[in-house]
């Protein structure tokens, strides 16, 4: 549940709906699911295997498992690991926005004005610091007593809330038009711009699973040898996909019922959906429940990625856990300030992280687990298959060495151009 908490977050409930809306609905969902299968599943399993095989985070895994050039692999691992900090310095700002909307619905029964929130650095900064402080406090309680126990409660609450909201959204008059947009494929957008379409689908597959920066590697180091990692990865992906799918069943039926443009972009849930809630009977309550759900989804990822950064700081700087926790919270809080103070910084960081950092990190992991100078594929595959469950089929050797790297390179180059 902790590892699923790292995967389940804003990628499912904030990013997924607006990217699906931007790309025309159901056809994008199908292509996205294909990328989850051919990229997300192998790479998530690889990250978990790197962690369990080394008993360490990504930077330590590259050093310990490489057969040659361990110093160079270690440097590469540290560079990729730093992407977790990049993720948090804009992710916590969005988590703060969600908290502010939740509080607004709780106290006034209506949504906060989104443009006013963005224009007020003190307000948005205060909520960003709140998200950082909550995650820091949970991590300070320890892995078992704090992170695992609280994340488990948040995940169960999250799944219950999203299911309840989906039932309500599907019952709205006119909701089925949104369901049709979401589930009945129209391949015209794909045919019009195939590389850009696939580029967005690949980026979403990476972002939603948090693969490519080693965030999952540290959780792999916690997984017992009794369970095969391919099976564990499958369960994580099923939970992650369920939340994303149900989020679509909330957003698109609600937008169709009240005539909201599904191509509203990143502001979809902050600008469009409050209009939906204001038109609903009991909209203040439903707005509070919806943004409580979003806040929990964001917080599970913040806590999980904080845990990854903490483990890295412990190793890199030889710190006690408490000192590493405090350093993590302070570092993220300070580095997040540009997102609060300067317009456009968040969008730039999201683009760099999701469109470049994650795919390039995933590419490096493919090469590391398949090359002899890295871990070597046979040892990697043996780690994946250890325990109850199943391993990789034999052809995955060629998938990791040739197919996935070529696909990532092609789509990144094509999407940018």
C-alpha positions in Angstrom: 0.0 0.0 0.0 2.9 2.3 0.7 4.4 1.7 -2.7 1.0 2.1 -4.3 0.7 5.4 -2.4 3.8 6.6 -4.2 2.2 5.7 -7.5 -1.3 7.0 -6.8 -1.4 10.8 -6.6 -1.8 13.8 -8.8 -0.9 11.8 -11.9 -4.1 9.9 -11.5 -6.6 12.6 -10.3 -5.2 15.9 -11.6 -3.0 15.1 -14.6 -4.8 12.1 -16.1 -8.2 13.8 -16.6 -6.8 16.9 -18.2 -4.4 15.0 -20.5 -7.2 12.6 -21.6 -9.5 15.7 -22.2 -6.7 17.4 -24.2 -6.2 14.3 -26.4 -9.8 13.5 -27.2 -10.9 10.9 -24.7 -11.2 7.2 -25.1 -8.6 6.6 -27.9 -6.0 8.2 -25.7 -7.0 6.0 -22.7 -6.4 2.9 -24.9 -2.9 4.1 -26.0 -2.1 5.0 -22.4 -3.0 1.5 -21.2 -0.8 0.0 -23.9 2.1 2.2 -22.7 1.4 1.1 -19.1 1.8 -2.5 -20.3 4.9 -2.2 -22.5 6.7 0.5 -20.5 5.2 1.0 -17.1 5.1 -2.6 -16.0 8.7 -3.6 -17.0 10.2 -0.3 -15.6 8.2 -0.4 -12.3 9.4 -4.0 -11.8 12.9 -3.0 -12.7 12.9 -0.2 -10.1 11.6 -2.6 -7.4 14.2 -5.2 -8.3 17.1 -2.6 -8.1 15.9 -1.8 -4.6 15.5 -5.3 -3.4 18.6 -6.6 -5.1 20.8 -3.9 -3.5 18.9 -3.2 -0.3 19.3 0.5 -1.2 18.0 3.4 -3.2 18.8 4.1 -6.8 22.2 5.7 -6.3 23.3 2.8 -4.0 21.8 0.2 -6.3 23.8 1.4 -9.3 27.0 1.3 -7.3 26.5 -2.1 -5.7 25.0 -4.0 -8.6 27.2 -2.8 -11.4 29.9 -5.3 -12.6 32.1 -2.6 -14.0 32.3 1.3 -14.0 30.5 1.4 -10.6 31.7 4.9 -10.0 30.1 6.2 -13.2 26.9 4.3 -12.7 26.8 5.7 -9.1 27.1 9.3 -10.4 24.3 8.6 -12.9 22.2 7.2 -10.2 22.7 10.3 -8.0 21.7 12.6 -10.9 18.6 10.6 -11.6 17.7 10.4 -7.9 17.8 14.3 -7.8 14.7 14.2 -9.9 12.7 13.3 -6.8 13.6 16.7 -5.4 12.6 18.4 -8.7 9.2 16.6 -8.5 8.6 17.7 -4.9 9.4 21.4 -5.5 6.4 21.8 -7.7 4.2 18.9 -6.5 4.0 20.4 -3.0 2.6 23.6 -4.6 -0.2 21.7 -6.3 -0.8 19.8 -3.1 -1.1 23.1 -1.3 -3.7 24.3 -3.9 -5.8 21.2 -3.1 -5.6 21.8 0.6 -6.7 25.4 0.1 -9.8 24.3 -1.9 -10.6 21.7 0.7 -10.4 24.2 3.5 -12.5 26.7 1.5 -15.3 24.2 1.0 -15.2 23.2 4.6 -15.3 26.8 6.0 -17.5 28.6 3.4 -19.2 25.8 1.4 -17.8 27.2 -1.8 -14.6 27.1 -3.9 -11.7 29.5 -3.5 -11.1 31.7 -6.6 -8.2 29.9 -8.3 -6.7 33.0 -10.0 -6.7 34.9 -6.7 -4.9 32.0 -5.0 -2.2 32.0 -7.7 -1.8 35.8 -7.4 -1.4 35.7 -3.6 2.1 34.4 -2.8 1.5 34.5 1.0 -1.6 32.3 0.7 -0.3 29.8 -1.8 3.0 29.7 0.0 1.4 29.0 3.4 -0.5 26.0 2.0 2.6 24.8 0.2 4.5 24.9 3.6 1.6 23.1 5.2 1.8 20.2 2.7 5.6 20.0 3.4 5.1 20.2 7.2 2.5 17.4 7.2 4.7 15.1 5.1 7.8 15.9 7.3 5.8 15.2 10.5 4.5 11.8 9.2 8.0 10.8 8.1 9.5 11.9 11.4 7.3 9.4 13.2 9.3 6.6 11.5 8.7 4.1 8.6 6.4 1.7 10.5 4.8 3.9 13.1 4.3 6.9 10.8 4.7 6.4 7.1 3.3 2.8 6.6 0.5 3.1 9.1 -0.8 6.6 8.0 -0.4 5.9 4.3 -2.4 2.7 4.6 -5.3 4.7 6.3 -5.0 7.4 3.6 -5.1 4.9 0.8 -8.2 3.1 2.0 -9.9 6.4 2.6 -8.9 7.6 -0.8 -10.4 4.5 -2.6 -13.6 4.8 -0.6 -14.0 8.5 -1.4 -13.3 8.3 -5.1 -15.8 5.4 -5.4 -18.5 7.5 -3.6 -17.9 10.6 -5.8 -18.0 8.5 -9.0 -21.5 7.1 -8.1 -22.7 10.7 -7.6 -21.2 12.0 -10.8 -22.6 9.1 -12.9 -26.1 9.9 -11.5 -26.1 13.4 -12.8 -28.5 14.3 -15.8 -26.5 14.1 -19.0 -23.6 12.3 -17.4 -23.6 9.5 -20.1 -22.3 12.0 -22.7 -19.2 12.3 -20.6 -19.0 8.5 -20.3 -19.2 8.1 -24.1 -16.4 10.7 -24.5 -14.3 8.7 -22.0 -15.0 5.2 -23.2 -16.0 5.3 -26.9 -12.8 5.7 -29.0 -12.4 8.4 -31.6 -9.1 7.8 -33.4 -9.1 11.1 -35.3 -6.7 12.9 -32.8 -4.3 10.0 -32.9 -4.2 9.9 -36.7 -3.8 13.7 -36.9 -0.7 13.8 -34.7 0.5 10.3 -33.8 3.9 11.2 -32.3 2.6 14.0 -30.1 -0.3 11.7 -29.0 2.0 8.9 -28.1 4.4 11.3 -26.4 1.7 12.4 -24.0 0.6 8.8 -23.4 4.1 7.7 -22.6 4.8 10.7 -20.3 1.5 10.0 -18.4 2.5 6.3 -18.0 5.8 7.4 -16.5 4.3 10.1 -14.3 1.4 8.1 -12.9 3.7 5.3 -11.7 6.5 7.6 -10.5 9.0 5.5 -12.5 12.2 6.9 -13.9 13.7 8.7 -10.9 14.2 5.8 -8.4 11.3 6.8 -6.2 10.1 3.1 -6.3 13.6 1.7 -5.8 13.7 2.4 -2.0 10.3 0.7 -1.6 11.6 -2.3 -3.5 14.3 -2.6 -0.8 11.6 -3.1 1.8 9.8 -5.9 -0.1 10.3 -9.4 1.3 11.9 -12.2 -0.8 8.7 -14.2 -0.4 6.9 -12.2 -3.1 7.9 -12.1 -6.8 8.4 -8.5 -7.9 6.5 -9.0 -11.2 3.5 -9.9 -9.1 4.0 -6.9 -6.8 4.3 -4.5 -9.7 1.1 -5.9 -11.2 -0.8 -5.2 -8.0 0.5 -1.7 -7.8 -0.4 -0.9 -11.4 -3.9 -2.3 -10.9 -4.5 0.0 -7.9 -3.0 2.9 -9.7 -5.1 2.3 -12.9 -8.3 1.8 -10.9 -7.9 5.3 -9.2 -7.1 6.9 -12.6 -10.0 5.2 -14.3 -12.5 6.1 -11.6 -11.2 9.7 -11.6 -12.2 9.9 -15.2 -15.7 8.6 -14.3 -15.9 11.6 -11.9 -14.6 14.4 -14.1 -16.0 13.7 -17.6 -19.6 12.8 -16.6 -19.7 15.9 -14.3 -18.3 18.1 -17.1 -20.8 16.8 -19.6 -23.7 17.3 -17.1 -22.9 21.0 -16.7 -21.4 21.8 -20.1 -17.8 22.3 -18.9 -15.0 22.2 -21.5 -12.9 19.0 -20.9 -10.0 20.7 -22.7 -9.6 23.2 -19.9 -6.0 21.9 -19.2 -4.2 21.8 -15.9 -6.9 24.1 -14.3 -9.7 21.6 -15.1 -10.2 20.5 -11.5 -9.6 24.0 -10.0 -11.7 26.1 -12.4 -14.2 23.8 -14.2 -15.2 21.4 -11.5 -16.1 24.1 -8.8 -18.7 25.3 -11.3 -20.1 21.8 -11.3 -20.3 21.7 -7.5 -21.9 25.2 -7.3 -24.7 23.9 -9.5 -25.3 20.7 -7.5 -27.6 20.2 -4.6 -25.3 19.9 -1.6 -22.4 21.0 -3.8 -20.5 22.4 -0.9 -20.4 19.0 0.8 -19.5 17.2 -2.5 -16.8 19.8 -3.2 -15.3 19.2 0.2 -15.3 15.5 -0.2 -13.8 15.7 -3.7 -10.9 18.0 -2.6 -10.4 15.9 0.5 -9.9 13.0 -1.8 -7.5 14.9 -4.0 -5.5 16.2 -1.0 -5.1 12.6 0.3 -4.0 11.4 -3.1 -1.4 14.2 -3.3 -0.2 13.6 0.3 0.3 9.9 -0.2 2.8 10.6 -3.0 4.5 13.5 -1.1 5.0 11.2 1.9 6.3 8.3 -0.2 8.7 10.5 -2.3 9.9 12.2 0.9 10.7 8.7 2.2 12.8 8.1 -0.9 14.7 11.4 -0.5 15.2 10.8 3.2 16.8 7.4 2.5 19.0 9.0 -0.1 20.1 11.8 2.2 20.9 9.2 5.0 23.3 7.4 2.6 24.7 10.4 0.8 25.5 12.5 3.9 25.7 9.8 6.6 22.9 11.3 8.6 20.5 9.9 11.2 17.0 9.4 10.1 15.6 12.4 12.0 18.3 14.8 10.6 17.6 13.4 7.1 13.9 14.1 7.6 14.5 17.6 8.7 16.9 18.3 5.8 14.4 16.9 3.3 11.5 19.1 4.6 13.7 22.2 4.7 15.2 21.6 1.2 11.9 21.0 -0.4 10.3 24.0 1.3 13.1 26.4 0.2 13.4 25.1 -3.3 9.5 25.2 -3.8 9.4 29.0 -3.3 10.1 29.9 -7.0 6.9 28.0 -7.9 5.0 30.2 -5.5 6.7 33.5 -6.3 7.1 33.4 -10.1 4.4 32.6 -12.7 5.2 29.8 -15.2 7.9 28.1 -13.1 5.6 25.2 -12.1 4.6 24.5 -15.7 8.3 24.5 -16.9 9.3 22.1 -14.1 6.3 19.8 -14.8 7.3 19.7 -18.5 11.0 19.1 -17.8 10.3 16.4 -15.2 7.5 14.4 -17.0 8.7 14.8 -20.6 12.4 14.4 -20.1 13.7 13.4 -16.7 11.3 10.4 -16.3 11.9 9.0 -19.8 15.7 9.5 -19.6 15.8 7.9 -16.2 13.7 5.0 -17.4 16.1 4.6 -20.4 19.1 4.4 -18.1 17.5 1.7 -16.0 16.7 -0.4 -19.0 20.4 -0.2 -20.0 21.6 -0.9 -16.5 19.6 -4.1 -16.0 20.4 -5.4 -19.5 24.0 -4.6 -20.1 26.9 -6.7 -18.8 28.6 -3.5 -17.4 25.5 -2.9 -15.4 23.6 -5.6 -13.4 23.4 -8.1 -16.3 20.0 -9.3 -17.4 20.1 -12.9 -16.0 20.8 -11.7 -12.4 18.1 -9.1 -12.7 15.5 -11.5 -14.1 16.3 -14.0 -11.2 15.6 -11.2 -8.7 12.3 -10.4 -10.3 11.2 -14.0 -10.2 12.2 -14.8 -6.7 9.3 -15.5 -4.4 5.6 -16.5 -4.8 4.2 -15.3 -8.1 5.7 -15.1 -11.6 8.7 -13.7 -13.4 9.4 -12.2 -16.9 9.0 -14.2 -20.1 12.2 -14.8 -22.0 11.6 -12.2 -24.7 11.7 -9.4 -22.1 15.5 -9.6 -22.4 15.2 -8.0 -25.8 12.4 -5.7 -24.7 14.8 -4.1 -22.1 17.9 -4.0 -24.3 16.4 -2.8 -27.6 12.7 -2.2 -27.8 12.0 0.0 -24.7 15.1 2.2 -25.2 14.3 2.7 -28.9 10.7 3.5 -28.2 11.6 6.0 -25.5 14.1 7.7 -27.7 11.8 7.8 -30.7 8.8 9.2 -28.8 10.9 11.8 -26.9 12.5 13.1 -30.1 9.3 13.0 -32.1 7.2 14.6 -29.3 9.6 17.5 -28.9 9.9 18.1 -32.6 
